[in-house]
Amino acid sequence: MAVQIPEPESAADFRVVFRGRRNDSTHPRMPAFPHAAFRSLFDEIGTVDAVGVEERAAKYTTRSIKKGAKVFGLKLAVSMLDLTTLEGKDTPGKVESLCRKAVRPHDDPEVPPVAAVCVYPAMVRPARRALGADTPVRIASVATAFPSGQMPLKTRLAEVRAAVADGADEIDMVVNRGAFLAGEFRRVQDEIAAVVEACGDAALKVILETSELETYDNIRAASFLAMRVLRAGDFIKTSTGKTAANATLANNQVMLEAIRDFYLATGTPIGMKPAGGIRAAKHALQFLIAVKETLGDAWLTNERYRFGASSLLNDLLRQLEREKTGAYQAPYYFSEAAESY
């Protein structure tokens, strides 16, 4: 990337943008929580300085990345994509087409394959048939009654086990937002832990659905609750892509800082996946700048950072073509990736 930020050598080198006292948050929608569970958790992990987070997020949009650094960033973003189709009209043929694009997004062999294809559990087997066993592209499957999560736990766990048995390498689960907002933190963590067990060797991404958590303090709290029962290499994720509000630079920043603080405290590296609403290449580059400046180069890999944004792929390819030829290609020059996210 063009912006060179030295790697931090100690916890003291990180700039902390939250305060430790519960009432310091300046978020305008911050309610007075009656639950002792919330008060206790906020006292433990600190609350979010909303003004500081939003100012920092705004600065990422002012960065200028050009020439070789821009090409590097565009290719890196391609390699971090979870190419997704989550439609009721999905068919095996549509999934097979998605898999072909995932493996070879562009005729240029220097453009890397994407990180994963993400499908409903019923489409895992067609995806595995299309990709085969020897492929760099992983198969991710949404589970646990995506997107609402409103099913009995045993049903959600059965869905996870079935997806893994059919060949899923990764599971994207939805957190129990109702339990979280009711202050039932033990229940939230117990359910995530049960899904971790059901995943076996498959990686897990926990979707917080940030728009339904309502405040930055809640996003930070939910991030910590999830990370405390996740394994190294698992992820936290912003959104399902099925609500009106999805990933933003600000809620991404809150989660990145939670990951940073958790890593400094425990040494456990947790991945991050913003999902929904990221459609332009310039926005993807801004998210990557946020990663570099908050977590450093160790997170600039698809093993620790992903984009849930299928509609982003074609704009990344258009920008790469422009850097190569000096001219934009028409949108129809590239095949559509999917209709989701």
C-alpha positions in Angstrom: 0.0 0.0 0.0 1.2 3.6 -0.6 0.6 4.7 3.0 3.6 3.3 4.9 2.8 2.8 8.6 5.5 1.3 10.8 4.5 -1.9 12.6 3.8 -1.2 16.3 6.3 -2.7 18.7 4.3 -2.7 21.9 0.8 -2.0 23.2 1.9 1.5 24.0 2.4 2.3 20.3 -1.4 1.8 19.6 -3.6 4.9 19.8 -6.6 3.9 21.8 -9.9 5.5 20.8 -12.1 4.4 23.7 -12.3 5.4 27.3 -12.6 3.0 30.2 -15.5 4.7 32.0 -19.0 3.6 30.9 -20.5 7.0 30.7 -17.8 8.5 28.5 -19.3 7.4 25.3 -20.5 10.3 23.1 -22.6 8.2 20.7 -25.9 10.2 20.3 -28.0 7.0 20.4 -26.4 5.6 23.5 -29.3 4.5 25.8 -29.1 4.0 29.6 -28.8 0.2 29.9 -30.6 -1.1 33.0 -28.8 -4.5 32.9 -26.0 -5.0 35.3 -24.5 -7.4 32.7 -24.0 -4.5 30.3 -22.6 -2.2 33.0 -20.1 -4.9 34.1 -19.0 -5.6 30.6 -18.5 -2.0 29.6 -16.5 -1.4 32.8 -14.3 -4.3 31.8 -13.6 -3.6 28.1 -14.2 0.1 27.9 -16.7 2.0 25.8 -16.2 3.7 22.4 -15.4 7.3 21.7 -17.8 7.6 18.8 -16.5 11.0 17.7 -12.9 9.7 17.6 -13.9 6.6 15.6 -15.9 8.5 13.0 -13.1 11.1 12.6 -10.6 8.4 12.1 -12.9 6.5 9.6 -13.4 9.8 7.7 -9.6 10.2 7.3 -9.3 6.9 5.5 -11.4 8.4 2.7 -8.7 11.1 2.1 -5.8 8.8 1.4 -4.5 8.7 -2.1 -3.2 5.4 -3.5 -1.7 5.4 -7.0 0.2 3.3 -9.6 1.9 0.2 -8.3 0.5 0.5 -4.8 -3.0 0.8 -6.2 -2.6 -2.3 -8.4 -1.3 -4.2 -5.4 -4.3 -3.1 -3.3 -6.8 -4.0 -6.0 -5.3 -7.5 -6.4 -5.2 -8.0 -2.7 -8.9 -7.0 -2.4 -9.7 -9.6 -5.1 -7.9 -12.3 -3.1 -9.9 -11.4 0.0 -13.4 -11.7 -1.6 -16.0 -14.2 -0.5 -17.9 -14.4 -3.7 -21.4 -14.8 -2.6 -24.8 -15.9 -3.8 -27.6 -16.1 -1.3 -30.8 -16.0 -3.2 -33.9 -18.2 -3.0 -33.5 -18.9 -6.8 -30.0 -20.3 -6.5 -29.4 -23.4 -8.5 -26.5 -25.8 -8.9 -25.8 -24.3 -12.3 -25.6 -20.8 -10.9 -23.3 -22.0 -8.2 -21.0 -23.8 -10.6 -20.8 -20.6 -12.7 -19.9 -18.6 -9.6 -17.2 -21.2 -8.8 -15.6 -20.8 -12.2 -15.4 -17.1 -11.8 -14.0 -17.5 -8.3 -11.1 -19.6 -9.6 -10.4 -17.4 -12.6 -11.9 -13.9 -12.1 -10.1 -12.5 -15.2 -8.3 -13.6 -18.2 -5.1 -12.0 -16.8 -3.3 -14.8 -14.9 -1.8 -12.2 -12.6 -5.3 -11.6 -11.1 -5.6 -14.0 -8.2 -8.5 -16.3 -7.4 -10.9 -15.1 -4.7 -10.7 -16.4 -1.2 -14.0 -18.3 -1.1 -17.4 -18.8 -2.5 -20.2 -18.4 0.0 -23.5 -20.3 -0.5 -26.5 -21.7 1.4 -25.9 -25.2 2.9 -28.0 -26.8 0.2 -25.6 -25.5 -2.4 -22.4 -26.7 -0.7 -22.3 -30.0 -2.6 -22.6 -28.4 -6.1 -19.9 -26.0 -5.1 -17.6 -28.8 -4.0 -18.3 -30.7 -7.2 -17.4 -27.6 -9.2 -14.2 -26.7 -7.3 -12.9 -30.2 -6.5 -10.7 -31.0 -3.6 -7.5 -29.4 -4.8 -8.3 -25.7 -5.0 -7.2 -22.5 -3.3 -10.8 -21.3 -3.2 -12.6 -22.2 0.0 -16.3 -23.1 0.3 -18.1 -21.0 3.0 -21.7 -21.6 3.9 -24.1 -19.4 5.9 -25.8 -21.4 8.7 -27.6 -21.2 12.0 -30.9 -20.0 10.4 -29.3 -17.2 8.4 -30.1 -14.3 8.4 -32.4 -14.1 11.4 -30.9 -16.8 13.6 -34.4 -17.5 15.0 -34.5 -21.2 15.1 -33.9 -23.7 18.0 -30.2 -24.2 18.7 -30.3 -27.9 17.9 -31.7 -27.1 14.4 -28.9 -24.5 13.9 -26.2 -26.9 15.0 -27.6 -29.6 12.7 -27.4 -27.2 9.8 -23.7 -26.5 10.6 -22.8 -30.2 10.8 -24.6 -30.9 7.5 -22.8 -28.1 5.7 -19.4 -29.3 7.0 -20.2 -32.9 6.1 -21.0 -31.8 2.6 -17.7 -30.1 2.2 -17.8 -26.6 3.7 -14.4 -25.2 4.7 -15.9 -22.3 6.6 -19.2 -21.5 8.3 -20.8 -18.0 8.6 -23.1 -18.0 11.6 -25.5 -15.3 12.8 -25.2 -14.3 16.5 -28.3 -14.4 18.7 -29.0 -10.7 18.7 -32.1 -11.0 20.9 -30.1 -12.8 23.6 -27.3 -10.2 23.4 -29.7 -7.2 23.7 -31.4 -8.8 26.7 -28.0 -9.1 28.4 -27.9 -12.9 28.2 -24.2 -12.9 27.5 -23.6 -16.5 28.8 -26.2 -17.8 26.4 -24.7 -15.9 23.5 -21.2 -17.3 24.2 -22.5 -20.8 24.9 -24.3 -20.9 21.5 -21.1 -19.6 19.7 -19.0 -22.3 21.5 -21.5 -25.0 20.4 -21.2 -23.9 16.8 -17.4 -23.9 17.1 -17.6 -27.5 18.2 -20.0 -28.4 15.4 -17.6 -26.8 12.9 -14.7 -29.2 13.7 -11.8 -28.1 11.5 -13.9 -25.6 9.5 -13.3 -21.9 10.3 -16.1 -19.9 11.8 -17.2 -16.4 11.1 -19.6 -14.8 13.6 -21.9 -12.3 12.1 -22.8 -9.6 14.6 -25.4 -7.8 12.4 -24.1 -4.4 13.5 -27.2 -2.4 12.3 -29.3 -4.3 14.9 -26.9 -3.8 17.7 -27.6 0.0 17.4 -24.5 1.5 19.2 -20.8 1.3 18.8 -20.5 0.3 22.5 -22.7 -2.7 21.7 -20.7 -3.6 18.6 -17.5 -3.6 20.7 -19.1 -5.6 23.5 -20.5 -8.2 21.0 -17.1 -8.5 19.4 -15.4 -9.3 22.7 -18.1 -11.8 23.7 -17.6 -13.7 20.4 -13.8 -13.5 20.4 -13.5 -15.0 23.8 -14.9 -18.3 22.6 -13.4 -18.3 19.1 -10.2 -19.9 17.9 -7.2 -18.3 16.2 -8.1 -18.1 12.5 -11.9 -17.6 13.2 -13.5 -14.3 12.2 -16.0 -11.7 13.4 -18.2 -10.2 10.7 -20.3 -7.1 10.4 -23.5 -8.0 8.6 -25.6 -10.5 6.8 -26.0 -8.1 3.9 -29.8 -8.6 4.3 -30.6 -5.5 6.4 -30.9 -1.8 5.3 -27.5 -0.9 6.9 -24.4 -3.0 6.5 -20.6 -2.5 6.6 -19.3 1.0 7.2 -15.8 2.3 7.8 -16.9 3.3 11.3 -18.4 0.0 12.5 -15.5 -1.8 10.7 -13.1 0.4 12.8 -14.8 -0.4 16.1 -14.4 -4.1 15.3 -10.8 -3.7 14.1 -9.9 -2.0 17.4 -11.6 -4.7 19.4 -9.6 -7.3 17.5 -6.4 -5.3 18.2 -7.1 -4.9 21.9 -8.1 -8.6 22.2 -4.9 -9.7 20.4 -2.7 -7.5 22.7 -4.4 -9.0 25.7 -4.4 -12.7 24.7 -2.1 -13.2 21.7 -5.0 -14.8 19.7 -5.4 -13.4 16.2 -9.0 -13.1 15.1 -10.0 -12.3 11.5 -12.4 -9.6 10.3 -15.0 -9.6 7.5 -17.0 -6.5 6.6 -20.0 -7.5 4.5 -22.7 -5.8 2.5 -22.7 -2.4 0.8 -19.1 -2.4 -0.4 -19.4 -2.1 -4.1 -16.7 0.3 -5.3 -13.0 -0.5 -5.6 -12.1 2.8 -3.9 -14.1 1.9 -0.9 -12.4 -1.5 -0.7 -9.0 0.3 -0.7 -10.2 2.5 2.2 -11.1 -0.6 4.2 -7.6 -2.0 3.5 -6.0 1.2 4.7 -8.0 0.9 7.9 -6.7 -2.6 8.4 -3.1 -1.6 7.8 -3.2 1.4 10.1 -5.0 -0.4 12.9 -3.7 -4.0 12.8 -0.7 -3.9 10.5 0.5 -6.0 7.6 -0.1 -9.3 9.4 -3.8 -8.8 8.8 -3.4 -7.9 5.1 -4.1 -11.5 4.0 -7.2 -13.5 3.3 -6.5 -15.7 6.3 -7.3 -12.7 8.5 -9.4 -10.3 6.4 -12.3 -10.8 3.9 -14.8 -8.8 2.0 -18.4 -10.1 1.8 -19.1 -8.2 -1.4 -19.7 -10.0 -4.6 -20.8 -7.0 -6.5 -17.4 -5.5 -5.7 -15.4 -7.9 -7.9 -16.3 -6.4 -11.3 -15.3 -2.9 -10.2 -12.0 -4.2 -8.9 -11.5 -5.8 -12.3 -12.5 -2.7 -14.2 -10.0 -0.7 -12.1 -7.2 -3.2 -12.8 -8.0 -3.0 -16.5 -7.8 0.8 -16.4 -4.4 0.7 -14.7 -3.2 -1.7 -17.4 -4.7 0.0 -20.5 -5.6 3.5 -19.4 -9.2 3.0 -20.4 -12.3 1.9 -18.5 -14.2 -1.2 -19.7 -18.0 -1.1 -19.9 -19.6 -2.9 -17.0 -21.0 -5.6 -19.3 -17.4 -6.5 -20.3 -17.3 -8.7 -17.2 -19.7 -11.4 -16.3 -21.9 -10.8 -13.3 -20.6 -12.5 -10.1 -23.9 -12.8 -8.3 -26.9 -10.8 -7.2 -26.2 -10.8 -3.4 -24.4 -8.3 -1.2 
